[in-house]
Amino acid sequence: MRTTLEGRIFDLLVIGGGITGAGVARDAAMRGLEVALVEKDDFASGTSSRSSQLIHGGIRYLEHGQLRMVRESVRERETLLRIAPHLVKPLEFTWPVYRRARVNRTKLRAALSVYNVLAGRYRLPSMYSADSVLEREPLLQRRELKGGASYTDATTDDSRLTLANILSAQAHNAVVLNHTEALRPISRDRDEWLVKVRDGPSEMVTDVRTRVVVNATGPWRLNLERRWPQHRLQRRGSKGVHIALPRERVGNRGAVTMISPEDGRVMFVLPGERLTIVGTTDTWTSEPPDEVRASPADSAYLLNAVDAYFPEARISEADVLSAWAGIRPLADWDPEKNPSDVSREHRITQNGAGMITVSGGKLTTYRAMAEQIVNQVELELGKKPSRCSTGDVELPGNDRAERISAVISADAALREAVCPELPYTMAELRYGVEHEMALTLSDLLMRRTRIAFELSDHGVRVAPQVAEAVAASARWSEYAKRAQVEAYIGEVARVFGAAERSHW
C-alpha cells in the first residue's frame, strides 16, 4: 500500500474523500488527532466535482424560512473568501424580474434586504429598472421585463477546493489515500474498529485499526450500513444536472439568476472563460450514484430556461458541449415533496460506539459541518472538544502557478498546451501526478483540470498524449498507458453518457 496503515491505531478513520470527508480530515489533523482518510475512487470524484461551483448564501432558502441555513451559509462564504482567496472568488449576479413572475420586485427587494443583513451588510439591495438590467445583460428577454436586482455571492472550483483540504490534512500528518476502498464487514473489538481497506492499484487488502470511524460517503453511505440490502432501493436521492454551452452562443456577460418557466425553481446561468454553465435540476432519482448522469429530459429542462431568458441565442441540444449529474446527499427525503423544498441542512448520526455518519449539507457549509463532526469525534475519544482553527488558516495552493512555472523552467517542452482551445499545459498535468496525488487519467482530466467538462469529446482525443506526457512520473509502462486510455474512455461514458451523444 502506498502509505502504510498497518502497525498503528488511528484516532479517526474518515471514509469518503468528498468535500465533507476532506474537511473532517483537515480539521481533525489540525487538532492533533491521528487521522486516516480513504476514498474508493479519487478525491471529489462524486458529487463534490459536479456542483454549480458556487459558494453561496442560498438566497432561495429564504422562501422556505430556512434562516439558520442562510445565516450559516453567508458566514461560511465570508470565511472561505478569506482562507481560500485563490480558490473562492466573488461573483455578482443579475436577477431579472418579469411581469407575473413568481418572485416579483417587492419580494426580491425584501429577500435581498434580509440576505444582506444576515451577511452583516446593512445596506439596501441594488435594484434596477428594466433599462438598467438590459445594460448589464443586453441579450436578456426584453418582453415584459419589469426590472431586477444584483447581489454578490462567490464561485469556486469544487474539485480543487476539496483537494486543498486533502493537501492541508496531509500537511498536518494525516494519511490520505485515494483509490483505496473501505470494505465490508467493519467490525468492532473492545474500544477499536477494524476496517479492511483495499488499495486499488495493488489490490492489497490491509486491516486498519481506529477508535472512531466517520462515514462521509454521501450518497454512497448506505453501502456501509449494516442493513443496506433491505433499504437501498427505497432510498432516493435528489439529482442535480448541469449543462455546458459555448458562452458566445448564449451571450451572457455575467451570472444570471433565472426562474424556471416549467416549475418555478431558482436556477443559474454561470459564466466561464469559454463556457456558460446552466444548472441545476432537482428531481428525485433511484439511480445508483456511480451510474447517475444527465438524461435528454434533464438537458431539455435547462435549455428551456435558457431559451426563455436568452431567446435570441436560439440554443438547442446540438449546442450542448457536455452534460453531467450528481446526487445531493440529503439528510431527509420525502417522495411526496418537491425535492427543492427539502432542507439542505446536515445531520450527524451516532451509529453505535465510535461510528458517526454525516448526511446532508452543501459545499458552502462543509467547514462548519466538519467542525461539528470533529467535536463529536473528540467526545467519542473521551476528550473535551478542542478549538477548531480551520477558519483561521489559509488553505494551500496559492503558490501553485509559481510551482508549475518552475516545472516549465526545468523542462520547456512541458509548456505545450494540452489542447489549443484550453489554457492547461502538460506541466500542470505532470504537477498533478507528482504533487497532487493524481493516479489516473480521469484524476487528471476530470478533477486536477476540468478538461473533461469543457470539451465536447470530454478529452478523449488528447488522452493518449497526456498519458505519454505523464508516464514517467506516473511510472506507467506501455501496457499501462494503453490501459489508462481505455479506462478513461469508459469513465467518460459512465459520467457523461458520451456514447449516446451526437458529439461522440
C-alpha positions, 0 to 999 in steps of 0.5 A: 500500500502506498502509505502504510496503515498497518502497525498503528491505531488511528484516532479517526478513520474518515471514509469518503474523500468528498468535500465533507470527508476532506474537511473532517480530515483537515480539521481533525489533523489540525487538532492533533488527532491521528487521522486516516482518510480513504476514498474508493475512487479519487478525491471529489470524484462524486458529487463534490466535482459536479456542483454549480461551483458556487459558494453561496448564501442560498438566497432561495432558502429564504422562501422556505424560512430556512434562516439558520441555513442562510445565516450559516451559509453567508458566514461560511462564504465570508470565511472561505473568501478569506482562507481560500482567496485563490480558490473562492472568488466573488461573483455578482449576479443579475436577477431579472424580474418579469411581469407575473413572475413568481418572485416579483420586485417587492419580494426580491427587494425584501429577500435581498434586504434580509440576505444582506443583513444576515451577511452583516451588510446593512445596506439596501439591495441594488435594484434596477429598472428594466433599462438598467438590467438590459445594460448589464445583460443586453441579450436578456428577454426584453418582453415584459421585463419589469426590472431586477436586482444584483447581489454578490455571492462567490464561485469556486472550483469544487474539485480543487477546493476539496483537494486543498483540504486533502493537501492541508490534512496531509500537511498536518500528518494525516494519511490520505489515500485515494483509490483505496476502498473501505470494505465490508464487514467493519467490525468492532473489538473492545474500544477499536474498529477494524476496517479492511481497506483495499488499495486499488492499484495493488489490490492489497487488502490491509486491516486498519485499526481506529477508535472512531470511524466517520462515514462521509460517503454521501450518497454512497453511505448506505453501502456501509450500513449494516442493513443496506440490502433491505433499504437501498432501493427505497432510498432516493436521492435528489439529482442535480444536472448541469449543462455546458454551452459555448458562452458566445452562443448564449451571450451572457456577460455575467451570472444570471439568476433565472426562474424556471418557466416549467416549475418555478425553481431558482436556477443559474446561468454561470459564466466561464472563460469559454463556457456558460454553465446552466444548472441545476435540476432537482428531481428525485432519482433511484439511480445508483450514484456511480451510474447517475448522469444527465438524461435528454429530459434533464438537458431539455429542462435547462435549455428551456430556461435558457431559451426563455431568458436568452431567446435570441441565442436560439440554443438547442441540444446540438449546442450542448458541449457536455452534460453531467449529474450528481446526487445531493446527499440529503439528510431527509427525503420525502417522495411526496415533496418537491425535492427543492423544498427539502432542507439542505441542512446536515445531520450527524448520526451516532451509529453505535460506539465510535461510528458517526455518519454525516448526511446532508449539507452543501459545499458552502457549509462543509467547514462548519459541518466538519467542525461539528463532526470533529467535536463529536469525534473528540467526545467519542475519544473521551476528550473535551472538544478542542478549538477548531482553527480551520477558519483561521488558516489559509488553505494551500495552493496559492503558490501553485502557478509559481510551482508549475512555472518552475516545472516549465523552467526545468523542462520547456517542452512541458509548456505545450498546451494540452489542447489549443482551445484550453489554457492547461499545459502538460506541466500542470498535468505532470504537477498533478501526478507528482504533487497532487496525488493524481493516479489516473487519467480521469484524476487528471482530466476530470478533477486536477483540470476540468478538461473533461467538462469543457470539451465536447469529446470530454478529452478523449482525443488528447488522452493518449498524449497526456498519458505519454506526457505523464508516464514517467512520473506516473511510472506507467509502462506501455501496457499501462498507458494503453490501459489508462486510455481505455479506462478513461474512455469508459469513465467518460461514458459512465459520467457523461453518457458520451456514447449516446451523444451526437458529439461522440 
